[in-house]
Every structure is written in structure tokens, then in C-alpha cells.
Amino acid sequence: MRAVNRSWTAALSAAAVTVGLSVAMTTPVGAEGHGGPCGQSGSGSSGSSGSLGSSGSLGSSGSLGSSGNSGSGGSSGSTEGLIGSLGSGSLGSATGSLVNSLPWIIGSPDGALPVLRGRTKAIEMVTGPGSPNESIEKYSVSGTDLGIMWDGGQGQVLMAFGDTVGDCDVPGTQWRSNVLFRSSDTTLSDGMRIDNSPLAPPPAVNFSRQVIDGLLEAPPGSFPEYTVIPTAGVAVDGVQYVRFMSVRSWDEPGEWTTNYSAIARSDDNGETWNPVLPTARVNLDSIIPEIPADLVPDIPEISPYNSDWQMSAFVPGGDGFIYEFGTPSGRSGSARLARVPATPEAIEDPSTYEYWTGADWSPDIADAVPVIKAPVSELSVQWNDYLGKYIAMYTDIGGLKIRMADQLEGPWSATETLISAVTLPALYGGFMHPWATGSDLYFVLTTWDRYNVIYMRTDLSKVDNMSPADQVDRPDPAETGEQKLLRFDMPEDLPEEE
């Protein structure tokens, strides 16, 4: 394929993906078991939990399920279904209704900020009740998760969230599959101030709209594409790119099944997005289980190995390449590594990607080997100038972990636990701030017990600078006594900003 004309390759890719996605539309695998951030269910059952909580409330599943046939997906530029008190100012009622409509949540999403003893601190809530960003009043975001960050290259950090709700008391709960914030705040030590967000047009008021839609043209919150969730973002020559996953079903805790992953493109700093069809990696494992390899066409975009690339983490290499870590859907897979020339033309052309084999780079996705061993959940990777190493951040059943490496290909060190699951049992989804420098590592984290995003800081001077050869996992800080949850500060107890 690499010898053919690029435009012909793109056309072939698009045709192959279209065939694969058409199969996804007609193969009903795992259609049951979906829920949503307000406890809603497309089947009409009360409190369908989707991927509820987690084993022992640890390692909970990624973004929550979708809203059933709510009709409130809020696709870009649309106001269909955005009714009731949408963006009508205060959405305080959401904080009351959410406590009863999220049966898998440990407590009320009341914006309580955990106060921790030890090297890792919670600074503030980025979203939800109690957030200095007033995400409810300004953006109709009372509950959301993830907060994937990247440098947009225009003096702002872009921040993509997963399934989002506003007022759960209105029809459809103001549910959206994803929303986006922007921040130009360069003083990281005192929090993260949000500048703005792509908003829905009138008659909506102060309502962050869904920015990325899926490829299957299914009604919002319905099978086979319940929701589309961002997993990674990167800027290339002034163009914004987001890798997103299409969720086919919510399965057992910590697991979900995808239809495909794909890249969406924005040429206006994240205001509007368009999926790039040739980049779709159709997940044959979900739509045609156990398909014989010899029956799969020799086209990369519908390779059986696409199942290993359903979630991503982008890393600008500074060497002319963008690196992309790939993991399967859910939280039990390992991470593999690809690279692509750092140009818009290349990142949108799957034939230009190369995969790390353990010894060299190969154009064949089948040659990709794990570089970070399982289990790896949602992943964030970036260079850290203080440690002089790359950091990989993700959660597992023990809490929020980091590994270190001298190069992206690895080898990667053993794990260091920044936040124990004993300390915050409901944590998931750690994503590093791309502007963090020096001994303070800033990142965001979501917890199920408030279904909102928390801004965090870890003092790296108190973290072991591990060599790649160090394969001894560091002890749990809650077990050693280094870390302890002291209390929760409620929003009404926090000092008001001047």
C-alpha cells in the first residue's frame, strides 16, 4: 500500500472503513447493559448502571454510559432536544437529582474537595459544584470526567471531557457525549482557569455543546454507538486532532466494547470538529468475534489488530514525529507504540504510521509489541524536565500510577503510586498538564463519588527517580503512612475568590 498514490490510498481506506462500519451497524453484539451519568437507561429500566463502579470500588470504568434515546446529544451546531432549563443560569437542582440518579456513585457529586496528607495534593475542582470555573453556571456542566489536555499551540491548553450532564431534572438530562474547554492560565500552582468553551447557539444559553459526533449516524445514546469519547489530543501545524472511541456496549466493571476509534480534526482551535474517515480503526473483535485472520482483507484500517488501538495517548516527539500509544478498550490491556510524521497529511493517512516491534519500526500493525505491560487504563504520557524522563500515568486497581522511561519505546520502569485506591477508592483517568515543569507535576483526576474532574499536584522531589532497569514497584503510600485522606472540604467551606 505504501507504493500507491496517497489520494488513492485514502479513497481505498475510506471504502474499507465504510464496509467495516456498515457491519458494525448490523451486528448486534453486546447491545445490553448501558447506563448513563444520570442513571438513565435506553431500555427504560431504572438505574441501569452500565460499567458501574469497579471491583471493590477500584479501577472503575472510564466514561459513563449514555442516556438512552434522550435526543439530547447536542451535536455541533444543533439545538434539537436541548430543552427545559438548558443553560438557564444556575443548575443547582442537578446536584440534588444526581445523588439519587447515579446508583453506582459512592456519594453525592457535591464538589467536595479531598484534603490529602503527603506529596500529592488536590488543589481545586475543575468542574461541577464548587468549581471556581463555575462550570454549571457558565457551561451547563454539572458532571463530567476525563479532561484530556494538550497544548493547542495558540497560547491555550485544550481540554476534552467525556460523557457530560447538566440538569438531570430536565428531559434528556442535558447529556452530551463530550465537551471541550480552553485555558490560557499559565500560573499552574493555584488552579486552572477556563477561558471559554464551544457553546450551542441560541436559544441555548451558557451551554457547552457536544463537539465530536460519531460515524455511525445512530440517534444519540442508542445502539450501536451509545457515545463517542475523546481519548487523546494533539496539535499539528495549527490543526487540532483528537482520537476518540465509539462505545458499542458497557460491559462488566472496568470494561467496555468499542466499534472503532478514529481521529477528528479541527481547523478553528477546537470550535468545530470533523471525523477523518480513513483514520477509523474498526474493532473487528467487537463486531465479528473470532473472525479467522485469513478472511480479513489485507487493508490496515480493518485489521484484526485494530483492537489494540481503541484508546490512545499522543506525544509530540520533537524529532519530526508524533508518537501514539494504543490500548484496547477497557482497562485490562497493554500499551503499544506507533509513530507518524508530524504533518496533517501524514496523521490523516494510516499508511504513514509505523509500529514499534521491540527492536525497530515496522509499517505493519501486526508487528506492534507491548511496551507497557497490562493492565493499562486511560493513558497520559509526556516528557518531564525535572526527572529527565518520560512519565506514563494511568490507573489500575491499586490507584493512580506512574512509570518512567528514557525513551518512549521503553523499557519502562516499575510503578510508583501517586494516589492510593485506599485513599480515594473511586479514582480514575489521570491526565497531565502539558505545561507542567519543574518539581511540581500538575494533572487532573476524576472520581466516581462526584463524577467531576479534580486538579492535582504531586511534588516530584519526593518521588523516586527510577531507572528503566528498576522493576520493583514502590509501596502503596497509604500502606506506608505517607498518604492519608484527612477530610473533604465542602464548596460552602472554601474561601471565595476576590
C-alpha positions in Angstrom: 0.0 0.0 0.0 2.9 2.4 0.6 3.8 2.4 -3.1 0.4 3.7 -4.3 -0.7 7.2 -4.7 -1.8 8.8 -1.3 -5.2 10.0 -2.6 -6.0 6.6 -4.0 -4.9 5.1 -0.6 -7.2 7.4 1.2 -10.1 6.5 -1.0 -9.4 2.8 -0.5 -9.2 3.3 3.2 -12.4 5.2 3.4 -14.2 2.5 1.4 -12.8 -0.2 3.6 -13.8 1.6 6.8 -17.3 2.2 5.4 -17.7 -1.5 4.8 -16.5 -2.3 8.3 -18.7 0.3 9.9 -21.7 -1.0 8.0 -21.1 -4.4 9.5 -21.0 -2.7 12.9 -24.4 -1.3 12.3 -26.0 -4.6 11.6 -24.2 -7.0 14.0 -25.9 -6.8 17.4 -23.2 -7.8 19.8 -23.5 -6.7 23.4 -26.4 -4.3 22.9 -27.5 -4.5 26.5 -26.0 -3.2 29.7 -25.7 0.6 29.1 -26.5 3.4 31.5 -25.6 7.0 31.9 -24.3 9.8 34.1 -27.9 10.4 35.4 -28.6 6.7 35.9 -30.8 6.6 32.8 -31.2 3.5 30.6 -32.2 3.2 27.0 -34.3 0.1 27.9 -36.3 2.1 30.3 -35.1 0.1 33.4 -34.4 2.1 36.5 -30.8 2.9 37.3 -29.1 0.8 34.6 -25.5 1.0 35.7 -23.5 0.5 32.5 -20.0 -0.1 33.8 -20.7 0.6 37.4 -18.0 1.4 39.9 -15.4 -1.3 40.0 -14.2 -4.4 41.7 -14.0 -3.3 45.3 -14.8 0.2 44.0 -11.3 0.3 42.5 -10.4 0.8 38.9 -13.8 2.0 37.9 -14.8 2.1 34.3 -14.0 5.1 32.1 -16.7 7.5 31.0 -20.2 6.6 32.0 -22.7 5.2 29.6 -25.1 7.2 27.5 -28.6 8.5 28.0 -30.7 6.1 26.1 -32.8 7.7 23.4 -32.8 11.0 25.1 -32.3 13.0 21.9 -30.0 15.4 23.8 -26.7 14.5 22.3 -26.1 18.1 21.4 -24.3 17.6 18.1 -22.3 20.5 16.8 -24.5 23.4 15.8 -27.7 21.6 16.8 -30.2 22.6 19.4 -32.5 19.7 19.0 -33.5 18.2 22.3 -31.9 21.0 24.3 -35.0 21.9 26.1 -36.2 22.7 29.6 -33.9 24.9 31.7 -30.9 24.3 29.4 -28.2 26.8 30.3 -30.7 28.9 32.1 -28.3 30.1 34.7 -27.9 28.1 37.9 -28.3 24.4 37.6 -28.3 23.8 41.3 -31.1 21.3 41.1 -28.7 19.0 39.2 -26.6 18.5 42.4 -29.7 17.3 44.2 -31.0 15.0 41.5 -27.7 13.4 40.7 -27.3 11.9 44.1 -30.3 9.7 43.6 -29.9 9.0 39.8 -26.3 7.7 39.9 -26.7 4.5 41.8 -23.1 3.4 41.3 -21.7 6.6 42.8 -20.4 6.4 46.4 -21.7 9.8 47.4 -23.2 13.0 46.1 -21.4 14.8 43.3 -21.3 17.8 45.6 -17.9 19.2 44.7 -16.3 18.1 48.0 -12.5 18.5 47.6 -10.3 15.8 49.2 -7.7 17.1 51.5 -4.7 14.8 51.4 -1.6 14.5 53.6 1.6 13.6 51.6 3.4 14.5 48.4 0.1 14.7 46.3 -2.5 17.4 46.9 -5.9 18.2 45.5 -5.9 21.9 44.6 -9.5 22.5 43.3 -12.4 21.1 41.4 -12.1 21.9 37.7 -15.8 21.2 37.0 -19.0 20.8 38.9 -20.4 22.2 42.1 -17.8 24.2 44.0 -15.5 24.8 40.9 -14.1 28.3 40.7 -14.7 27.9 37.0 -18.4 28.0 37.6 -18.8 25.2 35.1 -22.5 24.8 35.9 -23.4 28.5 35.5 -21.2 29.2 32.5 -21.3 25.9 30.6 -24.1 23.8 32.0 -21.6 21.2 33.1 -22.6 19.7 36.5 -21.0 16.3 35.9 -18.2 15.1 33.6 -15.0 13.2 33.5 -11.5 12.7 32.0 -10.2 16.2 31.0 -7.6 15.1 28.4 -5.2 18.0 28.0 -2.8 19.1 25.2 -1.0 22.3 24.1 -3.1 23.7 21.3 -0.1 25.7 20.0 -2.0 29.0 20.2 -1.3 30.0 23.8 -4.0 27.7 25.2 -4.4 24.3 26.6 -7.3 22.4 25.2 -9.2 20.0 27.5 -11.6 17.3 26.3 -14.1 15.7 28.5 -16.2 12.5 28.2 -19.9 12.0 28.9 -21.3 15.2 30.4 -24.6 16.1 32.1 -26.1 19.4 33.0 -29.5 19.4 34.7 -30.7 15.9 35.4 -34.2 17.2 36.1 -34.9 18.1 32.5 -35.8 15.6 29.7 -32.6 14.1 28.4 -30.5 15.4 31.4 -28.7 17.7 29.0 -26.4 14.8 28.3 -23.6 15.2 25.8 -21.0 12.6 24.7 -18.2 15.1 25.0 -17.4 18.8 25.6 -14.3 20.9 25.3 -12.8 23.7 27.4 -9.9 26.1 26.7 -7.4 27.6 29.2 -4.6 30.1 28.8 -3.8 30.1 32.5 0.0 29.9 32.8 0.1 30.0 36.6 -0.4 26.4 37.4 0.2 26.5 41.1 -3.2 28.0 42.1 -5.6 26.1 39.8 -6.7 26.0 36.2 -8.9 28.8 35.0 -11.1 28.1 32.0 -11.3 30.8 29.2 -14.2 29.5 27.2 -15.9 26.5 25.6 -17.6 25.9 22.2 -21.2 26.8 23.0 -24.6 25.8 21.5 -26.2 28.6 19.5 -29.5 30.4 20.7 -31.9 29.6 22.2 -29.4 27.8 24.4 -27.7 30.0 27.0 -24.3 29.1 28.5 -24.4 25.6 27.2 -21.2 23.7 26.1 -22.3 21.7 23.1 -21.1 18.3 22.0 -18.2 18.9 19.7 -17.4 15.4 18.2 -20.0 13.2 16.7 -19.6 9.5 15.7 -19.5 7.9 12.3 -22.5 5.6 12.6 -25.3 8.2 12.5 -27.1 6.5 15.3 -29.5 8.5 17.4 -27.7 9.9 20.5 -27.4 7.3 23.2 -28.6 4.4 21.1 -27.1 1.1 19.9 -24.7 0.5 18.3 -23.0 3.8 19.1 -24.0 4.9 22.6 -21.4 7.5 23.0 -18.1 8.9 21.5 -15.4 9.7 24.0 -12.1 11.5 23.4 -9.0 9.6 24.5 -6.1 11.8 23.3 -5.4 15.2 21.7 -2.5 16.8 19.8 -1.8 19.9 17.7 0.0 19.5 14.4 0.9 22.6 12.3 -2.0 24.6 13.8 -4.6 21.8 13.3 -6.1 20.2 16.4 -6.6 16.4 16.4 -8.5 14.2 18.8 -8.5 10.4 18.9 -11.9 9.2 20.1 -13.6 5.9 20.7 -17.1 4.8 19.7 -18.6 2.8 22.6 -20.7 -0.2 21.5 -21.6 -1.5 24.9 -20.8 -1.1 28.6 -19.7 -4.4 30.0 -18.5 -5.6 33.4 -16.9 -3.1 35.7 -13.8 -1.5 34.1 -14.6 -3.0 30.7 -16.4 -1.7 27.6 -16.5 -2.7 23.9 -15.9 -0.3 21.1 -17.0 -0.2 17.4 -13.9 1.7 16.3 -11.5 4.5 17.2 -11.0 7.4 14.9 -9.4 10.9 14.6 -11.4 14.1 14.4 -9.9 17.3 13.0 -10.5 20.9 13.9 -9.1 23.9 12.0 -10.6 26.6 14.3 -8.9 25.9 17.6 -11.4 23.2 18.7 -14.6 25.1 17.9 -15.8 22.6 15.2 -14.6 19.1 14.5 -14.9 16.7 11.6 -14.0 12.9 11.9 -11.4 11.8 9.3 -12.9 8.6 7.9 -9.6 7.0 6.8 -8.2 7.1 10.3 -11.0 4.9 11.7 -9.7 1.6 13.2 -12.7 -0.7 13.0 -12.7 -3.1 16.0 -13.4 -6.4 14.4 -13.2 -8.2 17.8 -16.5 -6.5 18.8 -18.5 -6.7 15.5 -17.2 -10.1 14.2 -15.9 -12.1 17.2 -13.1 -14.6 16.4 -13.0 -13.8 12.7 -10.4 -16.0 11.0 -7.3 -13.9 10.2 -7.2 -15.4 6.6 -10.6 -13.9 5.9 -9.6 -10.4 6.9 -8.8 -8.2 3.8 -5.2 -7.0 3.7 -6.2 -3.4 4.4 -4.7 -1.9 7.6 -7.9 0.0 8.5 -9.9 -3.2 9.1 -7.0 -5.2 10.5 -7.8 -7.6 13.4 -5.0 -5.9 15.3 -7.1 -2.7 15.4 -8.5 -4.0 18.7 -5.2 -3.0 20.3 -5.6 0.7 19.2 -9.0 1.7 20.6 -7.7 4.3 23.1 -4.6 6.5 22.7 -2.1 8.9 24.2 -0.3 11.3 21.8 3.2 12.5 22.5 4.9 15.2 20.2 8.4 13.8 19.8 10.2 16.9 18.8 12.0 14.8 16.2 9.6 15.2 13.4 7.2 12.5 14.6 4.0 12.3 16.6 4.0 9.2 18.8 0.8 7.4 19.6 0.4 4.9 22.4 -2.5 2.5 21.8 -4.5 0.3 24.2 -7.6 -1.8 23.8 -11.0 -0.7 25.0 -11.5 -1.2 28.7 -8.8 -1.2 31.4 -7.1 -4.6 31.1 -4.9 -4.3 28.0 -1.3 -3.4 27.4 0.1 -0.3 25.6 1.7 -0.4 22.2 3.5 2.4 20.3 3.3 3.9 16.9 4.8 7.0 15.2 3.8 9.1 12.3 5.4 12.1 10.6 4.3 15.3 12.3 2.2 16.7 9.5 -1.5 16.9 9.0 -1.2 14.9 5.7 0.5 12.1 7.5 -1.5 11.9 10.7 -4.7 11.5 8.5 -3.1 8.8 6.3 -2.9 5.4 8.1 -0.4 4.1 5.5 2.2 6.5 7.0 2.2 5.0 10.5 5.0 2.8 11.8 4.8 0.5 14.8 7.5 -0.4 17.4 8.5 -4.1 17.1 10.7 -4.2 20.2 13.8 -3.6 18.0 12.8 -1.3 15.1 9.9 0.4 13.4 7.6 -1.6 11.0 4.8 -0.4 8.7 2.8 -3.5 9.7 0.4 -3.0 12.7 0.7 -6.8 13.3 4.3 -6.3 14.3 3.5 -3.9 17.3 4.5 -5.3 20.6 3.5 -4.2 24.1 5.8 -1.5 25.6 3.9 -1.1 28.9 2.5 -4.3 30.3 -1.1 -4.8 31.2 -3.3 -3.7 32.8 -3.2 -0.1 31.4 -6.3 2.1 31.5 -6.7 5.6 30.1 -3.2 6.8 29.5 -1.3 10.1 29.6 2.4 10.3 28.6 4.8 13.2 28.4 8.4 14.3 28.9 9.3 15.6 32.4 12.2 18.1 32.5 12.7 17.7 36.3 13.2 13.9 36.2 14.8 14.0 32.8 12.5 11.1 31.8 9.2 10.4 30.2 6.3 9.7 32.6 3.4 7.4 31.8 0.3 8.0 34.0 -2.7 5.7 34.4 -4.8 4.0 37.0 -5.1 0.3 37.9 -6.8 -1.5 40.8 -4.2 0.0 43.2 -4.7 3.6 42.3 -3.0 6.3 40.2 0.4 5.0 39.0 3.3 6.4 37.0 6.2 4.7 35.2 9.4 6.3 33.9 11.5 5.7 30.8 14.4 7.4 29.0 12.7 6.9 25.6 9.1 6.2 24.6 10.0 2.8 23.3 11.0 1.8 26.8 12.0 -0.1 28.7 9.6 1.4 31.3 10.3 1.3 35.0 8.2 -0.3 37.7 5.3 1.7 39.1 5.1 4.5 41.7 1.7 5.1 43.2 0.8 8.8 43.4 -2.7 8.3 44.9 -3.7 5.0 46.5 -7.0 3.5 45.8 -7.3 3.1 49.6 -7.1 6.8 49.9 -9.5 7.6 47.0 -11.3 4.4 46.1 -13.3 5.9 43.2 -10.4 7.5 41.3 -9.7 7.0 37.5 -8.4 8.9 34.5 -5.2 10.8 35.4 -4.1 13.3 32.7 -1.0 15.5 33.0 -1.0 19.2 32.3 1.2 19.8 29.2 2.8 23.0 30.6 3.9 21.4 33.9 7.7 22.0 34.5 10.0 21.7 37.5 9.4 19.6 40.5 5.6 20.1 40.6 3.6 17.7 38.4 0.1 19.0 37.7 -2.6 16.7 36.5 -6.4 16.1 36.6 -8.2 13.2 38.0 -11.9 12.0 38.1 -13.6 10.3 40.9 -16.9 8.4 40.8 -18.2 9.8 44.0 -18.6 13.2 42.5 -18.3 12.5 38.7 -16.2 15.6 38.2 -12.6 16.5 37.5 -10.2 17.5 40.2 -7.0 19.5 39.7 -4.0 17.9 41.4 -0.3 18.4 42.2 2.5 15.9 43.1 5.9 17.0 44.5 8.3 15.1 42.3 11.2 15.8 44.7 9.6 13.2 46.9 9.2 10.6 44.2 11.9 8.1 43.3 13.6 8.9 40.0 13.6 5.3 38.8 15.8 3.9 36.1 14.3 1.7 33.4 16.1 -1.2 34.9 14.3 -0.7 38.2 11.4 -3.2 38.1 10.4 -3.2 41.8 7.0 -1.5 42.3 7.2 1.1 45.0 5.0 0.5 48.1 1.4 1.9 48.4 1.7 5.3 50.1 -1.5 4.7 52.1 0.0 1.5 53.5 3.3 3.2 54.4 1.5 6.1 56.1 2.9 8.7 53.7 -0.6 9.4 52.3 -3.8 9.9 54.2 -7.2 11.4 53.4 -7.7 14.0 56.1 -11.1 15.3 55.2 -13.3 16.7 52.4 -13.7 20.4 52.1 -17.3 21.3 51.0 -17.8 24.1 48.5 -19.5 26.3 51.1 -16.5 26.0 53.3 -14.0 27.2 50.7 -12.9 30.9 50.7 -14.4 33.0 47.9 -12.1 34.3 45.3 -11.5 38.1 45.4 
